[in-house]
Amino acid sequence: MNKYLCLLLLVLSSGLLKAQEHEFYSITRSAKSILPPDDEERNTQAEMNTSQYPEKVDSVLNYVYRDILRVYADDTVFIKQLKIAEAAWIKYRDAELEAILPPAPPEERGSIYPLCWWEYKISLEKRHLEELMKWYEGEDEGDGCSSYKTPEEIALRRKTVRKK
């Protein structure tokens, strides 16, 4: 019974993954341009399950986050709140992954489970990267309600940080 439930969840989640994958393609060009291309040739299930692309996406996400911390280092209130938000996002990501693909013994998951897991994780991380890009690259003026800087202010901050 559990084997069939897991299979059903995988089938349903594959449709959800496609929908979320579609959402990702609407992100800004700047976020797309910073991501490495997923150009690995994967023909077998084993190759799909051992892809290095998830680590590449995670690495880019971490680089952007660390650079934001570096560039905004003098804004201690912002940095404190960003760290709180990032810790909360990681908990959300992990909980979301377990909700869509609940932990189960390997014999009940099937060989596609690792692929489904990392595809969904990549989808979540790409959307989060889009959120972080607002601080990484800045936003055009006009949003008086947020703490986003303009691209010019970001460039000036980067130049100032490099001099130190």
BASE-606027 format. One line per field, with one value per residue: residue in one letter; chain; x, y, z negated of N, C-alpha, C, O, CB in turn. Coordinates in nm, 4 decimals. Last residue first. Glycine has a CB too. Layout:
REM BASE-606027
voza c(a  ...);
dopa c(A  ...);
n.u c(X  ...);
n.v c(Y  ...);
n.w c(Z  ...);
ca.u c(X  ...);
ca.v c(Y  ...);
ca.w c(Z  ...);
c.u c(X  ...);
c.v c(Y  ...);
c.w c(Z  ...);
o.u c(X  ...);
o.v c(Y  ...);
o.w c(Z  ...);
cb.u c(X  ...);
cb.v c(Y  ...);
cb.w c(Z  ...);
REM end
This chain:
REM BASE-606027
voza c(k  k  r  v  t  k  r  r  l  a  i  e  e  p  t  k  y  s  s  c  g  d  g  e  d  e  g  e  y  w  k  m  l  e  e  l  h  r  k  e  l  s  i  k  y  e  w  w  c  l  p  y  i  s  g  r  e  e  p  p  a  p  p  l  i  a  e  l  e  a  d  r  y  k  i  w  a  a  e  a  i  k  l  q  k  i  f  v  t  d  d  a  y  v  r  l  i  d  r  y  v  y  n  l  v  s  d  v  k  e  p  y  q  s  t  n  m  e  a  q  t  n  r  e  e  d  d  p  p  l  i  s  k  a  s  r  t  i  s  y  f  e  h  e  q  a  k  l  l  g  s  s  l  v  l  l  l  l  c  l  y  k  n  m);
dopa c(A  A  A  A  A  A  A  A  A  A  A  A  A  A  A  A  A  A  A  A  A  A  A  A  A  A  A  A  A  A  A  A  A  A  A  A  A  A  A  A  A  A  A  A  A  A  A  A  A  A  A  A  A  A  A  A  A  A  A  A  A  A  A  A  A  A  A  A  A  A  A  A  A  A  A  A  A  A  A  A  A  A  A  A  A  A  A  A  A  A  A  A  A  A  A  A  A  A  A  A  A  A  A  A  A  A  A  A  A  A  A  A  A  A  A  A  A  A  A  A  A  A  A  A  A  A  A  A  A  A  A  A  A  A  A  A  A  A  A  A  A  A  A  A  A  A  A  A  A  A  A  A  A  A  A  A  A  A  A  A  A  A  A  A);
n.u c(3.8538  3.7869  3.5623  3.3655  3.3394  3.2363  2.9952  2.8651  2.8387  2.6646  2.4420  2.3694  2.2985  2.0741  1.9427  1.8387  1.5600  1.3844  1.0623  0.8916  0.9386  1.0297  1.1689  1.4632  1.5386  1.7405  2.0273  2.1794  2.1304  1.8705  1.7453  1.8372  1.6845  1.4718  1.6077  1.6821  1.4349  1.3960  1.6082  1.5311  1.3027  1.4237  1.6044  1.4194  1.3045  1.5281  1.5971  1.3669  1.3632  1.6081  1.5545  1.3231  1.3515  1.3498  1.1516  1.0561  1.0619  1.3245  1.4051  1.1354  1.0824  0.9794  0.7797  0.7904  0.6528  0.7579  1.0311  1.0433  0.9410  1.1446  1.3572  1.2515  1.2125  1.4779  1.5706  1.4188  1.5225  1.7797  1.7102  1.6010  1.8282  1.9907  1.8403  1.8584  2.1352  2.1592  2.0049  2.1638  2.4128  2.5537  2.8068  2.7684  2.6732  2.8689  2.8592  2.5986  2.6089  2.7914  2.6475  2.4394  2.5903  2.6967  2.4644  2.3776  2.5940  2.5695  2.3231  2.3909  2.5833  2.4374  2.2656  2.4568  2.5622  2.3664  2.2764  2.0347  2.1061  2.2612  2.0579  1.8915  2.0705  2.1473  2.2426  2.4815  2.4591  2.3955  2.2646  2.4803  2.4640  2.3181  2.3235  2.1146  1.8838  1.8988  1.8709  1.6195  1.3904  1.1625  1.0114  1.1008  0.9737  0.7246  0.8034  0.8649  0.6123  0.4996  0.6696  0.6157  0.3538  0.3945  0.5419  0.3658  0.2117  0.4093  0.4780  0.2346  0.2136  0.4329  0.3427  0.1231  0.2466  0.3883  0.1867  0.0828);
n.v c(4.8591  4.8603  4.6952  4.8611  5.0547  4.9001  4.8189  5.0674  5.1325  4.9276  4.9928  5.2383  5.1508  4.9899  5.0926  4.8698  4.7904  4.8172  4.9582  5.1629  5.2903  5.2123  5.3739  5.2603  4.9150  4.7352  4.5152  4.2866  4.1834  4.2361  4.0955  3.8368  3.7012  3.6118  3.4396  3.2465  3.1320  3.0030  2.8248  2.6682  2.5357  2.3921  2.2326  2.0686  1.9343  1.7940  1.6374  1.4670  1.3370  1.1965  1.0244  0.8713  0.6807  0.4302  0.4129  0.4093  0.1753  0.1190  0.3306  0.4552  0.8104  1.1452  1.2947  1.5302  1.7485  1.7700  1.7864  2.0326  2.1979  2.1790  2.2989  2.5573  2.6475  2.6541  2.8485  3.0695  3.1150  3.1950  3.4282  3.5908  3.6260  3.7579  3.9920  4.1082  4.1640  4.3329  4.5569  4.6384  4.6969  4.7865  4.7127  4.4976  4.4702  4.3131  4.0738  3.9820  3.9518  3.7418  3.5329  3.5095  3.4345  3.1885  3.0354  3.0164  2.8768  2.6331  2.5403  2.4936  2.2905  2.0870  2.0203  1.9232  1.6760  1.3762  1.1290  1.0748  1.0657  0.8342  0.6480  0.6666  0.7991  1.0338  1.3509  1.5841  1.9114  2.1738  2.4081  2.6854  2.8609  3.1850  3.4430  3.4680  3.4470  3.6924  3.8620  3.8120  3.6998  3.4243  3.2506  2.9998  2.9266  2.8353  2.5917  2.4571  2.4353  2.2566  2.0369  1.9732  1.8889  1.6567  1.5195  1.4812  1.2705  1.0709  1.0620  0.9843  0.7287  0.6072  0.6160  0.4469  0.2091  0.1594  0.1319  -0.1202);
n.w c(-0.0876  0.1795  0.1933  0.0800  0.2813  0.4893  0.3762  0.3498  0.6223  0.7028  0.5448  0.6555  0.9134  0.8662  0.5439  0.2794  0.0781  -0.1269  -0.0266  0.0469  0.2818  0.5704  0.7360  0.9096  0.9637  0.7347  0.7095  0.7076  0.4498  0.3846  0.5826  0.5652  0.3789  0.5395  0.7128  0.5296  0.4842  0.7268  0.7119  0.4940  0.5905  0.8030  0.6619  0.5280  0.7432  0.8329  0.6130  0.5984  0.8451  0.8206  0.6031  0.7131  0.9044  0.7909  0.4879  0.2232  0.0856  0.0388  -0.1355  -0.3389  -0.3279  -0.3719  -0.1102  0.0842  -0.0110  -0.2696  -0.2381  -0.1039  -0.3055  -0.4959  -0.3523  -0.3092  -0.5768  -0.6641  -0.4853  -0.5684  -0.8231  -0.7507  -0.6083  -0.8090  -0.9699  -0.7854  -0.7492  -1.0027  -1.0109  -0.7878  -0.8725  -1.0895  -0.9718  -0.7153  -0.6436  -0.4664  -0.2109  -0.0889  -0.2430  -0.2058  0.0720  0.0855  -0.0328  0.1643  0.3890  0.2979  0.2571  0.5252  0.6345  0.4935  0.5823  0.8495  0.8116  0.6950  0.9115  1.1092  1.0998  1.0859  1.0114  1.1338  1.4018  1.4030  1.3359  1.5585  1.8441  1.9652  1.9569  1.9993  1.8696  1.8679  1.7335  1.6728  1.3589  1.3145  1.3997  1.5800  1.4264  1.2968  1.5186  1.6241  1.3695  1.4271  1.5673  1.5217  1.2866  1.3715  1.4836  1.2528  1.1446  1.3274  1.2961  1.0292  1.0533  1.1982  1.0086  0.7991  0.8991  0.9022  0.6315  0.5177  0.6306  0.5070  0.2422  0.2643  0.3306  0.0973  -0.0899  0.0000);
ca.u c(3.8871  3.8959  3.6889  3.4063  3.3840  3.3629  3.0974  2.8959  2.9184  2.7974  2.5085  2.4100  2.4092  2.1965  1.9435  1.9189  1.6430  1.5222  1.1574  0.8562  0.9740  0.9708  1.0243  1.3920  1.5204  1.6123  1.9513  2.1932  2.2582  1.9756  1.7021  1.8925  1.8114  1.4466  1.5371  1.7858  1.4987  1.3025  1.6053  1.6512  1.2932  1.3139  1.6549  1.5105  1.2206  1.4582  1.6832  1.4095  1.2505  1.5881  1.6602  1.3128  1.3380  1.4776  1.1758  1.0710  0.9299  1.2490  1.4465  1.2444  1.0324  1.0810  0.7984  0.8518  0.6218  0.6132  0.9770  1.0932  0.8692  1.0097  1.3675  1.2924  1.0987  1.3817  1.6295  1.3996  1.3819  1.7626  1.7764  1.5183  1.7070  2.0327  1.8634  1.7272  2.0727  2.2307  1.9664  2.0222  2.4004  2.4124  2.7928  2.8248  2.5893  2.8397  2.9828  2.6489  2.5159  2.8267  2.7702  2.4083  2.5106  2.7847  2.5498  2.2909  2.5616  2.6921  2.3419  2.2865  2.6188  2.5445  2.2108  2.3890  2.6295  2.4023  2.4079  2.0382  2.0165  2.3237  2.1748  1.8409  2.0213  2.0666  2.1961  2.4101  2.5037  2.4278  2.2461  2.3896  2.5386  2.3129  2.4198  2.2510  1.9169  1.9078  1.9909  1.7360  1.4625  1.2478  0.9675  1.1421  1.1121  0.7339  0.7516  0.9711  0.7086  0.4389  0.6593  0.7492  0.3830  0.3139  0.6041  0.4696  0.1503  0.3393  0.5783  0.2933  0.1131  0.4291  0.4648  0.1042  0.1558  0.4608  0.2739  0.0000);
ca.v c(4.8301  4.9479  4.6500  4.7384  5.0941  4.9716  4.7189  4.9871  5.2180  4.9396  4.8643  5.2321  5.2449  4.9298  5.0985  4.9801  4.7627  4.8567  4.8506  5.0823  5.3615  5.1354  5.3761  5.3458  5.0520  4.7537  4.6377  4.3778  4.1591  4.3006  4.2337  3.9223  3.7608  3.7037  3.5558  3.3276  3.2087  3.1088  2.9238  2.7521  2.6245  2.4845  2.3331  2.1537  2.0226  1.8861  1.7490  1.5477  1.4229  1.2941  1.1262  0.9600  0.8190  0.4835  0.3932  0.5340  0.2310  0.0228  0.3270  0.3593  0.6737  1.0418  1.2505  1.3981  1.7016  1.7644  1.6699  1.9117  2.1856  2.1319  2.1608  2.4720  2.6339  2.5664  2.7142  3.0152  3.0757  3.0765  3.3175  3.5498  3.5637  3.6287  3.9026  4.0632  4.0813  4.2048  4.4785  4.6031  4.5861  4.8009  4.8294  4.4732  4.5436  4.4462  4.1531  4.0073  4.0488  3.8714  3.5827  3.5423  3.5582  3.2985  3.0709  3.0755  3.0121  2.7130  2.5701  2.5920  2.4158  2.1500  2.0748  2.0510  1.7767  1.5021  1.1720  1.0780  1.1711  0.9624  0.6644  0.7089  0.6902  0.9387  1.2475  1.4825  1.7728  2.1138  2.2668  2.6107  2.7828  3.0402  3.4060  3.4813  3.3398  3.5700  3.8693  3.7684  3.8019  3.5088  3.3894  3.0620  2.9714  2.9601  2.6957  2.4805  2.5233  2.3878  2.1024  2.0171  2.0084  1.7640  1.5488  1.5831  1.4017  1.1081  1.0958  1.1141  0.8299  0.6184  0.6877  0.5853  0.2715  0.1686  0.2486  0.0000);
ca.w c(-0.2271  0.1351  0.2529  0.0099  0.1472  0.5081  0.4138  0.2309  0.5340  0.7644  0.5270  0.5152  0.8966  0.9205  0.6902  0.3317  0.1942  -0.1552  -0.0540  -0.0704  0.1596  0.4616  0.7490  0.8141  1.0115  0.8022  0.6879  0.8208  0.5165  0.3047  0.5600  0.6709  0.3355  0.4281  0.7677  0.5940  0.3765  0.6864  0.8198  0.4841  0.4738  0.8286  0.7557  0.4514  0.6624  0.9235  0.6505  0.4849  0.8067  0.9277  0.5946  0.5965  0.9503  0.8387  0.6297  0.2982  0.1161  0.1202  0.0058  -0.3176  -0.3190  -0.3922  -0.2487  0.0979  0.1241  -0.2489  -0.3083  -0.0393  -0.1783  -0.5283  -0.3992  -0.1974  -0.4853  -0.7322  -0.4822  -0.4340  -0.8104  -0.8357  -0.5391  -0.6950  -1.0261  -0.8401  -0.6358  -0.9527  -1.1144  -0.7909  -0.7551  -1.1106  -1.0667  -0.7523  -0.7310  -0.5993  -0.3057  -0.0345  -0.2308  -0.3420  0.0134  0.1429  -0.0977  0.0244  0.3915  0.3384  0.1434  0.4235  0.6819  0.4835  0.4405  0.8169  0.8793  0.6180  0.7863  1.1248  1.0184  1.1501  0.9620  0.9880  1.3557  1.4376  1.2481  1.4275  1.7604  2.0414  1.8651  2.0758  1.8529  1.9969  1.7033  1.7613  1.4579  1.2952  1.2977  1.6294  1.5194  1.2182  1.4365  1.7003  1.4447  1.3441  1.5726  1.6460  1.2824  1.2961  1.5705  1.3481  1.0795  1.3065  1.4265  1.0686  0.9742  1.2567  1.1369  0.7836  0.8764  1.0259  0.7325  0.4834  0.6602  0.6517  0.2805  0.2214  0.4269  0.2238  -0.0965  0.0000);
c.u c(3.9835  3.9424  3.8079  3.5405  3.4360  3.4230  3.2348  3.0065  2.9579  2.8896  2.6502  2.4850  2.4619  2.3186  2.0706  1.9055  1.7163  1.6146  1.2968  0.9599  0.9494  1.0157  0.9553  1.2419  1.4420  1.6069  1.8229  2.1215  2.2828  2.1108  1.8034  1.8531  1.8695  1.5748  1.5104  1.7244  1.6101  1.3627  1.5100  1.6566  1.4121  1.2992  1.5472  1.5655  1.3067  1.3723  1.6177  1.4950  1.2917  1.4754  1.6459  1.4246  1.3369  1.4710  1.3022  1.0853  0.9374  1.1093  1.3640  1.2786  1.1518  1.0155  0.9059  0.8821  0.6769  0.5800  0.8258  1.0361  0.9131  0.9278  1.2303  1.2947  1.1342  1.2601  1.5361  1.4554  1.3567  1.6189  1.7632  1.5791  1.6192  1.9149  1.9047  1.7428  1.9404  2.1676  2.0296  1.9738  2.2559  2.3753  2.6478  2.8062  2.6431  2.7606  2.9521  2.7716  2.5613  2.7346  2.8108  2.5320  2.4791  2.7096  2.6441  2.3730  2.4764  2.6681  2.4642  2.3007  2.5183  2.5869  2.3165  2.3274  2.5584  2.4679  2.4549  2.1700  2.0253  2.2379  2.2455  1.9574  1.9709  2.0082  2.1010  2.3725  2.4177  2.4815  2.2686  2.3805  2.4408  2.3974  2.4230  2.3553  2.0635  1.9424  2.0068  1.8609  1.5812  1.3284  1.0557  1.0937  1.1491  0.8756  0.7593  0.9291  0.8255  0.5386  0.6009  0.7450  0.5194  0.3382  0.5264  0.5371  0.2556  0.2781  0.5138  0.3966  0.1672  0.3295  0.4682  0.2246  0.1290  0.3752  0.3509  0.0872);
c.v c(4.7149  4.9146  4.7308  4.6880  4.9729  5.0091  4.7828  4.8850  5.1424  5.0231  4.8712  5.1024  5.2434  5.0210  5.0294  4.9808  4.8886  4.8271  4.9066  4.9775  5.2810  5.1988  5.2970  5.3402  5.1318  4.8966  4.6388  4.5099  4.2592  4.2875  4.3087  4.0691  3.8575  3.7757  3.6590  3.4543  3.2968  3.1949  3.0377  2.8566  2.7199  2.5847  2.4368  2.2654  2.1185  1.9844  1.8432  1.6648  1.5179  1.3900  1.2356  1.0645  0.9197  0.6296  0.4655  0.5144  0.3558  0.0741  0.2325  0.3513  0.5807  0.9032  1.1425  1.3446  1.5618  1.7065  1.6584  1.7865  2.0595  2.1102  2.1013  2.3253  2.5375  2.5423  2.6145  2.8727  3.0137  3.0242  3.1876  3.4293  3.5102  3.5537  3.7641  3.9670  4.0235  4.1109  4.3397  4.5160  4.5435  4.6856  4.8533  4.5910  4.5360  4.5321  4.2970  4.0972  4.0830  3.9812  3.7201  3.5990  3.6022  3.4319  3.1858  3.1202  3.0849  2.8580  2.6595  2.6354  2.5259  2.2831  2.1441  2.1043  1.9124  1.5986  1.3013  1.1309  1.1864  1.0794  0.7972  0.7325  0.7461  0.8278  1.1552  1.3704  1.6805  1.9712  2.1915  2.4657  2.7094  2.9687  3.2554  3.4387  3.3461  3.4520  3.7443  3.7681  3.7432  3.6044  3.4798  3.2052  3.0466  3.0146  2.8307  2.5930  2.5530  2.4830  2.2426  2.0889  2.0625  1.8952  1.6579  1.6144  1.5108  1.2473  1.1395  1.1567  0.9699  0.7260  0.7095  0.6700  0.4175  0.2403  0.2697  0.1266);
c.w c(-0.2404  -0.0059  0.2031  0.0615  0.0698  0.3729  0.4288  0.2609  0.4074  0.6772  0.5831  0.4853  0.7529  0.9029  0.7389  0.4837  0.2364  -0.0376  -0.0822  -0.1069  0.0337  0.3310  0.6406  0.8388  0.9092  0.8533  0.7674  0.8015  0.6289  0.3723  0.4751  0.6520  0.4386  0.3863  0.6583  0.6524  0.4321  0.5759  0.7854  0.5944  0.4675  0.7141  0.7843  0.5409  0.5812  0.8441  0.7499  0.5311  0.6949  0.8930  0.7003  0.5897  0.8345  0.8822  0.6742  0.4476  0.2044  0.1567  0.0928  -0.1684  -0.3023  -0.3910  -0.2609  -0.0414  0.1489  -0.1117  -0.2902  -0.1049  -0.1043  -0.4011  -0.4314  -0.2388  -0.3717  -0.6430  -0.5508  -0.4246  -0.6726  -0.8258  -0.6193  -0.6239  -0.9128  -0.9012  -0.6846  -0.8349  -1.0631  -0.8937  -0.7591  -0.9942  -1.0918  -0.8456  -0.7764  -0.6953  -0.4489  -0.1338  -0.1893  -0.3384  -0.1279  0.0897  -0.0437  -0.0461  0.2486  0.3332  0.1754  0.3026  0.5786  0.5270  0.4203  0.6715  0.8455  0.6800  0.7000  0.9955  1.0245  1.0514  1.0275  0.9324  1.2045  1.3894  1.2761  1.3314  1.6280  1.9566  1.9403  1.9792  1.9392  1.9853  1.8334  1.7163  1.5489  1.3996  1.2735  1.5274  1.5593  1.3076  1.3512  1.6138  1.5195  1.4314  1.4865  1.6604  1.4087  1.2980  1.5011  1.4418  1.1706  1.2426  1.4107  1.2025  1.0108  1.1856  1.2092  0.9152  0.8660  1.0114  0.8629  0.5851  0.6311  0.6943  0.4317  0.2623  0.3928  0.3274  0.0329  0.0000);
o.u c(4.0212  4.0580  3.9173  3.6239  3.5384  3.5437  3.3361  3.0991  3.0721  3.0065  2.7450  2.5812  2.5829  2.4295  2.1649  1.8627  1.6627  1.7364  1.3234  0.9460  0.9829  1.1203  0.8349  1.1956  1.3639  1.6639  1.8000  2.1520  2.3937  2.1974  1.8211  1.9226  1.9429  1.5737  1.5243  1.7820  1.6295  1.3438  1.5392  1.7055  1.3956  1.2849  1.5760  1.5720  1.2725  1.3684  1.6492  1.4693  1.2557  1.4899  1.6691  1.3951  1.3486  1.5744  1.3543  1.0340  0.8351  1.0459  1.3367  1.1898  1.2578  0.9074  0.9216  0.9968  0.6188  0.4891  0.7714  0.9973  0.8301  0.8530  1.2032  1.2411  1.0570  1.2103  1.5171  1.3938  1.2820  1.5968  1.7381  1.5068  1.5692  1.9033  1.8586  1.6666  1.9139  2.1489  1.9613  1.9093  2.2289  2.3135  2.6240  2.7915  2.5698  2.7798  3.0042  2.7860  2.5626  2.7801  2.8590  2.5227  2.4913  2.7602  2.6692  2.3533  2.5008  2.7169  2.4613  2.2913  2.5574  2.6223  2.2891  2.3358  2.5957  2.4324  2.5742  2.1748  2.0237  2.2905  2.2857  1.9548  2.0036  1.9068  1.9891  2.4601  2.2964  2.5412  2.1738  2.4777  2.3304  2.4021  2.5199  2.4662  2.1296  2.0217  2.1185  1.9483  1.6354  1.3328  1.0277  1.1309  1.2212  0.8956  0.7961  1.0098  0.8804  0.5482  0.6481  0.8108  0.5375  0.3428  0.5864  0.5858  0.2369  0.2912  0.5592  0.4032  0.1479  0.3581  0.5027  0.2092  0.1142  0.4257  0.3761  0.0648);
o.v c(4.6784  4.9391  4.6769  4.6428  4.9813  4.9964  4.7270  4.8671  5.1523  4.9884  4.8261  5.1027  5.2467  4.9727  5.0120  4.8825  4.9992  4.8376  5.0254  4.9128  5.3261  5.1632  5.3121  5.3063  5.0765  4.9877  4.5552  4.6072  4.3105  4.3730  4.4295  4.1579  3.9496  3.8962  3.7791  3.5627  3.4093  3.3165  3.1544  2.9672  2.8385  2.7047  2.5564  2.3808  2.2358  2.1035  1.9622  1.7791  1.6357  1.5112  1.3532  1.1828  1.0401  0.6949  0.5515  0.5948  0.4024  0.0218  0.2635  0.3639  0.6233  0.8832  1.0589  1.3484  1.4838  1.6245  1.5481  1.6919  1.9879  2.0128  1.9860  2.2389  2.4467  2.4301  2.5033  2.7861  2.9165  2.9032  3.0817  3.3381  3.3979  3.4321  3.6634  3.8711  3.9043  3.9923  4.2399  4.4134  4.4253  4.5882  4.9329  4.5706  4.5653  4.6536  4.3915  4.1866  4.2000  4.0929  3.8047  3.7024  3.7204  3.5302  3.2711  3.2305  3.2017  2.9510  2.7514  2.7543  2.6388  2.3770  2.2474  2.2247  2.0055  1.6017  1.3317  1.1735  1.2981  1.1800  0.8660  0.8280  0.8586  0.7685  1.1934  1.3026  1.6982  1.9178  2.1507  2.4085  2.6749  3.0104  3.2037  3.4014  3.2430  3.3662  3.6951  3.6835  3.6390  3.5896  3.5990  3.2741  3.1462  3.1355  2.9302  2.6796  2.6631  2.5990  2.3369  2.1915  2.1837  2.0008  1.7431  1.7260  1.6207  1.3315  1.2347  1.2740  1.0624  0.8053  0.8181  0.7821  0.5013  0.3229  0.3831  0.2176);
o.w c(-0.3518  -0.0404  0.1862  -0.0170  0.0021  0.3526  0.3865  0.1817  0.3625  0.6598  0.5188  0.4085  0.7303  0.8801  0.6617  0.5441  0.2297  -0.0519  -0.0640  -0.2107  -0.0759  0.2769  0.6200  0.9478  0.8318  0.7931  0.8548  0.8704  0.6438  0.3537  0.4906  0.7015  0.4029  0.3612  0.6811  0.6427  0.3861  0.5741  0.8116  0.5715  0.4389  0.7377  0.7894  0.4985  0.5666  0.8749  0.7510  0.4932  0.6965  0.9095  0.6723  0.5724  0.8571  0.8952  0.6032  0.5253  0.2546  0.2484  0.2088  -0.0841  -0.2565  -0.4465  -0.1719  -0.0860  0.2245  -0.0988  -0.2951  -0.0364  -0.0485  -0.3917  -0.3978  -0.1694  -0.3409  -0.6344  -0.5017  -0.3625  -0.6611  -0.8207  -0.5617  -0.5837  -0.9200  -0.8859  -0.6308  -0.8225  -1.0786  -0.8667  -0.7362  -1.0157  -1.1130  -0.8028  -0.8673  -0.8157  -0.5433  -0.1395  -0.2486  -0.4217  -0.1660  0.0651  -0.1190  -0.1123  0.2163  0.2791  0.0903  0.2515  0.5485  0.4628  0.3384  0.6409  0.8162  0.6087  0.6390  0.9709  0.9531  0.9335  1.0238  0.8170  1.1528  1.3419  1.1823  1.2537  1.5904  1.9932  1.9745  1.9256  1.9496  2.0788  1.9004  1.6669  1.5066  1.5153  1.2180  1.5658  1.5712  1.2690  1.3351  1.6323  1.4827  1.5536  1.4737  1.7555  1.4032  1.3098  1.5634  1.4755  1.1666  1.2826  1.4743  1.2198  1.0225  1.2487  1.2749  0.9333  0.9182  1.1003  0.9265  0.6218  0.7100  0.7840  0.4783  0.3109  0.4817  0.4035  0.0735  0.0798);
cb.u c(3.7624  3.8520  3.6815  3.2994  3.2688  3.3418  3.0584  2.7688  2.8402  2.7868  2.4283  2.2874  2.3647  2.1772  1.9357  2.0693  1.5584  1.5726  1.1626  0.7254  0.8978  1.0118  0.9840  1.4419  1.4485  1.4917  2.0344  2.1425  2.2628  1.9815  1.5644  1.8453  1.9123  1.3874  1.4045  1.8580  1.5548  1.1687  1.5637  1.7764  1.2852  1.1829  1.7019  1.6267  1.1298  1.3705  1.8117  1.4865  1.1294  1.5580  1.7961  1.3140  1.2107  1.5267  1.0565  1.1888  0.8574  1.2370  1.5906  1.2053  0.9310  1.1570  0.6670  0.9817  0.6778  0.5514  1.0111  1.2458  0.8928  0.9383  1.4572  1.4306  1.0572  1.3377  1.7690  1.4672  1.2886  1.7977  1.9253  1.5014  1.6271  2.1423  1.9711  1.6412  2.0492  2.3804  2.0072  1.9332  2.4640  2.3197  2.8443  2.9718  2.4471  2.7615  3.0784  2.6829  2.3703  2.8197  2.8856  2.3564  2.3788  2.8405  2.6300  2.1822  2.4879  2.8034  2.3568  2.1444  2.6252  2.6649  2.1457  2.2826  2.7741  2.2785  2.5108  2.0129  1.8721  2.3459  2.2737  1.7435  2.1319  2.1486  2.1265  2.4971  2.4968  2.5283  2.1031  2.4374  2.6347  2.1683  2.3886  2.2765  1.8280  1.7762  1.9871  1.7569  1.5095  1.3419  0.8224  1.0933  1.2055  0.6879  0.6076  1.0043  0.7580  0.3131  0.5726  0.8449  0.3762  0.1657  0.6123  0.5732  0.0650  0.2291  0.6702  0.3563  -0.0146  0.3928  0.5905  0.0826  0.0242  0.5009  0.3706  -0.0942);
cb.v c(4.8000  5.0932  4.6587  4.6290  5.1615  5.0982  4.6486  4.9146  5.3460  5.0019  4.7511  5.2445  5.3868  4.8975  5.2474  4.9673  4.7082  4.7855  4.7526  5.0149  5.4891  4.9841  5.3236  5.4913  5.0540  4.7229  4.7581  4.3125  4.0172  4.2399  4.2370  3.8733  3.6514  3.6276  3.5124  3.2469  3.1140  3.0480  2.8578  2.6658  2.5422  2.4073  2.2669  2.0696  1.9406  1.8075  1.6973  1.4622  1.3378  1.2233  1.0604  0.8776  0.8337  0.4006  0.4409  0.6087  0.2645  -0.1098  0.2872  0.2187  0.6573  1.0651  1.1985  1.4042  1.7985  1.9042  1.6776  1.9083  2.3103  2.2324  2.1538  2.5141  2.7726  2.6278  2.7138  3.1061  3.1979  3.1096  3.3504  3.6663  3.6661  3.6484  3.9606  4.1842  4.1641  4.2268  4.5514  4.7321  4.6242  4.8025  4.9529  4.4416  4.4896  4.4334  4.0884  3.8745  3.9932  3.8659  3.4827  3.4167  3.5378  3.2738  2.9506  2.9751  3.0065  2.6502  2.4398  2.5332  2.3948  2.0561  1.9637  2.0381  1.7918  1.5667  1.0628  0.9405  1.1414  0.9723  0.5466  0.6027  0.5848  0.8788  1.3100  1.4284  1.7299  2.1994  2.2372  2.6181  2.6822  2.9904  3.4781  3.6230  3.3472  3.5438  3.9931  3.8581  3.9123  3.4228  3.4000  2.9813  2.8535  2.9392  2.6648  2.3517  2.4619  2.3760  2.0186  1.8980  1.9779  1.7289  1.4221  1.5384  1.3997  1.0040  0.9772  1.1094  0.8039  0.4837  0.6099  0.5925  0.1948  0.0283  0.2350  -0.0002);
cb.w c(-0.3053  0.1413  0.4047  0.0261  0.0695  0.5944  0.5451  0.1806  0.4975  0.9046  0.5953  0.4237  0.9349  1.0687  0.7422  0.2882  0.3100  -0.2798  0.0641  -0.0471  0.1520  0.4687  0.8826  0.8236  1.1480  0.7068  0.7239  0.9443  0.5716  0.1640  0.4925  0.8080  0.3063  0.3084  0.8336  0.7047  0.2682  0.6392  0.9527  0.4893  0.3441  0.8488  0.8870  0.3917  0.5692  1.0240  0.7079  0.3842  0.7624  1.0600  0.6084  0.4700  1.0318  0.9532  0.7108  0.2480  -0.0128  0.0459  0.0144  -0.3720  -0.2006  -0.5258  -0.3049  0.1851  0.2277  -0.2634  -0.4570  -0.0438  -0.0903  -0.6207  -0.5223  -0.1452  -0.4280  -0.8677  -0.5507  -0.3292  -0.8326  -0.9833  -0.5151  -0.5959  -1.1133  -0.9452  -0.5422  -0.9105  -1.2436  -0.8233  -0.6263  -1.1236  -1.1972  -0.6249  -0.6594  -0.5869  -0.3014  0.0969  -0.1285  -0.4130  0.0122  0.2964  -0.0772  -0.0510  0.4724  0.4808  0.0992  0.3802  0.8181  0.5690  0.3594  0.8425  1.0322  0.6084  0.7063  1.2284  1.0637  1.2120  0.9858  0.9339  1.3979  1.5900  1.2668  1.3694  1.7363  2.1505  1.7399  2.1960  1.7031  2.0684  1.6424  1.9086  1.3885  1.3012  1.1689  1.6706  1.6435  1.1437  1.3480  1.8218  1.3515  1.2574  1.5277  1.7609  1.2626  1.1522  1.6120  1.4270  0.9500  1.2191  1.5229  1.0756  0.8236  1.2516  1.2236  0.6825  0.7495  1.0605  0.7576  0.3453  0.5788  0.7150  0.2346  0.0686  0.4326  0.2744  -0.2119  -0.1222);
REM end
